[in-house]
Amino acid sequence: MIIDNIFYFIDYKQLSVYEFSNKIGVSNGYLFKTKKNKGNVGGHILEKIVSQYPEINPKWLLTGSGAMLRDVDFEAASAENTNQVFNTDLPVLSTSVKNTAIKKEVPQPATLYLSKLCKGVTAAFEVLDHSMSPNYKKGSFVFLEELPNNEIIVFDKDYIIETKKIRFLKNIKVSDQQQSFLCESYNNELHPYTNKPIYDSFYIDKEEVVKIYRVVASIEFNK
C-alpha cells in the first residue's frame, strides 16, 4: 500500500514521523491513523510529498515497483499544470460490461506525471459511488493490474471484479464458502430507518467472475 511506502521512505531518510508530517503539512497523527486503518492517501498529500522530496520516484510511491529514488534528470511536473488533462493511454473501464473499455481524459494532479505512474498498469477505473469511502472517494481513480486467474487472490486486498454484467470495486475477505468470494465495502454507514448497513457485504460465486483486476494505486484529483 502507498502508506507503507511512505513509512519505508521515512525510515530511509532517518526522519521522525513528526518531522516528515510537518514538512508535508499534515497533522502528526494523520500518517499513523491512515496506516492503522489501511486508508487511502489523497492525491494532494502525494503532491506535497513529491514536491518536498523531489528525489522520490512517484511510480514507486504509488505502486511499490521500480527504484525508490528517481533519476536526477526526471522532469518534475509544474504545480501550474493543475488544469491540464492527461490521456492515460489505458482503457478506462466502465461499471457496465456492455460498454466496452473506453479511452478517457483524466485530470492531472499537480506535480505528478501519470505517464510515469501508469507503467505496468493495464487499466483504470473511475469510482462512481460512495460504497468504498473513505478509502476511495467518488470521483477518484484506481489503477489496475489484470490477474491471469482467480487463484492468486490475496485476501483483505482491493480488487475490481468483473462478471458478464457488471464491474465493481470491493475488498475481498476470506470466505466461509469455498466456491465464493466475500466482498465488502469500506463505507459502514447505516440506513437511517432500518439501522442496517447501506453497503452490506455479499458473496459472489467464483464461476460468475470473468476477470479480476488488482488495485495497484489510486489518486484523488484536484478539483
N, C-alpha and C positions, 0 to 999 in steps of 0.2 A: 504494500500500500504506500501511497505518497507520504503519509505521515511517518512511516517507518524510515523512508529515505531521508526525510528531513532530520530525524533524530540521528541517523547514521552520519549525516553531513556535520551536524553539531558536534558529535564526538570527534570526527576527523579534524575539525577546526579547533578542538580543545576549548570550546566555549561552554559557558553555562547556559541552560535553557533561558534563564533570565536575560543574559546579555544578548542572545540571539533574538528573543522575543522583542526586546527593546529596540534592536536595530531595525526590525521589520515592522515595528509599530503595532504589535498586538499585545494583549494583556498577558501577564506572566502565566496564567492558568490555561490560556487558550490551547496551546500545543498539548499539554498534559491531558486536558479534557478530550480533545479530538482523538488522541491516541487511545485513551481508556475506552471511549465509545466507538472506536473504529470508524470515526466520522470522515466526511469528505472535506478536503481543504479547498476553500474557494479560490477562484481564479485571481481575485485581487490580492490574496495572500501570496500566491505563486509569483505574481508580477513583482511584488515587493522583494521576495527572496532573490529572484533573478536580477533585479535592479541593484540590490545591496551587495550581492555576491555574484558578480559577473563571471567568475571562474566556473560556476556550477553549470553542468550540462543539462539544459532543460529537458531533453529526451530522457536522460537518466532519472531526473527528478520525478517525472510523470510515470515512467514505465519500469524503471529499475534496470533497463538494458543499456549496453554501451558503457563508456567510461563515465565516471562521476564528474570529472573535470573536463571542460571542453577545450578545444584548440584556441590558442590566443588570438587567432585571426578570424574566429567566429564573428559574424556580423550581428551585433545586437540590434534588435528592433527598437525603433524610437517610440517613446511614450506619446508622441504626437500622432501616432497611427491608430488611435483608438476607434476611429470611424471607418477604418478600412474593412473590407471583407476578404476572405480567403477561400478559394475553391479547394477543398481538401484533396481532390482527385481520388477520393474514396467514395464508394457507394454509401449514401446516407439512407439507412433502412427506414421504411415507414412502419407503423404499427400493423397495417393491413398487408397481408401477404399477397392479396390480389393486385396491389400496386407494386410493381417491381421496384427494386432499389433505384433511387434517383440521385442525380448529382445535385448538390445544393451548396449555395454560397453560405458560409458560416462566418459570423462576426469574428474579427480577430482581436483578442485582448492585447492591451498594450504590453510591449516588451517581450512578447512570446511569438515565435515563428512556428505556426502549426506545421509548416513544411518539414521542419526538423523533428517535431514531436510525433508525427504520424507515421514515420518509417517503421515498417514491421507490423503495422496495424492493418487489418483487412477491411474494416467497415466502421461507420459511425452511426449513432442513434440519438435522435433528439428526444429528451424526456418531456412528455406532453401532459403529465398529471402530477398529483402530489403524493402518490402512494409510496414513493421512496424517499420522501423528505424526512429529515433534513439532509441526508447524505447526498441525494441527487435532487436538486430543486427543479421545478418546472422551468423549461427553457434552457437548461444546461444540456451539454452533450457528453455522451460516453463514447470512448474509442475502444474498438473491439478486435479480438483475435478469434477467428473461426476455429473451433476444435474439430478434429477429424472424427471423433466418436464420443459416445456418452460415457465411456468408461474412465475418462481422465478427469472427471469432475472432482474438485476439491471442495468439501462441504464448508459451509459458512462463508462462502465467497459469492460474488455477484455475477450474474450471467444474463444475457439475452437468450430467451428460449423461444424457438420458432416452431409452430405447428403448421398444419396445412391452411389454417385460417388466420392466425394472428401471431405477432411477436410481442413479447413483454419482458420487462426488466424486473428481476426478482433475486433475492438472496436464497440460495439452495441450502437447506438444512439436511441433517441426517434423518432419513425416513424410516418409520417402523414398517413401511410397506415396501418390500423388496423391489417390486416392479414399478414403483412410482417415485417421483421427486416431490419433496415437500418444499413448497415455495412460500416465502414470507416477504412481507413489506416492512420497511423501517418505520413508516408512519403508524403510530399506535393510537391515533385519535379515535375517540369513541363517538358513536352516534348519539346526539343529544336526547333522543326519545327512547331508544332501545338500550342505551348504555353498552352496546356491543361494538367491537372494532369495525370501523368503516372499511378498512382494508384487511380483511381476515386472511389467515394462511389457508392454503389449499394444496391438494395433491394433483399431480398430473401424471398420467400413465406414460412411461418411457416410450411405449410404442407410438404414442401420438407425436413425439418430438421428432421433427425433421432435421433441425440444426440447433447447435448451441454455440454461442459466442461468449468468450470470457471477457469481462470488463477489465481493460488494461489501465485506463486512465479516464478522468473526467475533468471537464472545465466548465465553470460558470463564467459567462461572458459579460463584459462591460455593457451597461445599458445606456 
